[in-house]
Amino acid sequence: MKAVVARGLEALEIKRLRDRIGRLFATLQEAAEAEGPLATGAWSPPVDVCETEGAVTVRVELPGISAEQIKVGLTSTKLRIWGTKKKRVSRQRIVSHLCSERSYGNFSRVVHLRWTISIKEAQAELANGVLIVRLPKTKDRRGTEFRVPIKEIN
């Protein structure tokens, strides 16, 4: 009996360690991509990632950009947001810029997902220069046993 309990505790500790290492690897991968060089002239918009019990919400600041200029791609492991912010042509001839801090051109941002989400139920909306992507979480089915029906053929 003690051996069975000990093996169960060892398995639980191994599972916890595996989960911690997985989270650490995902964090390191995010940091490496964030610091990696973007395409020439590309910029990366600021992002907030929030988690609730039922969903993960990603808010991306994209002022001055319309929904047609934004593309959102989603897989089970990452959310990718990219597009182009075009510089408006001024009606008046500008002699020189005294200050120019806003970003223009291609942009891209990748958020790695550490949660099991429902890709089909994902939603995105753009309001007041903020893109909000809602990713509903699903119950993790890895390791769950499913019954497979057997058809008898005569």
Secondary structure, DSSP 4 states (H G I P E B T S, - for coil): -HHHHHHHHHHHHHHHHHHHHHHHHHHHHHHHHHHSPPSTT-B---EEEEE-SSEEEEEEE-TT--GGGEEEEE-SSEEEEEEEEPPPPPSS--S--S------EEEEEEEE--S-B-STT-EEEEETTEEEEEEEB----TT-----------
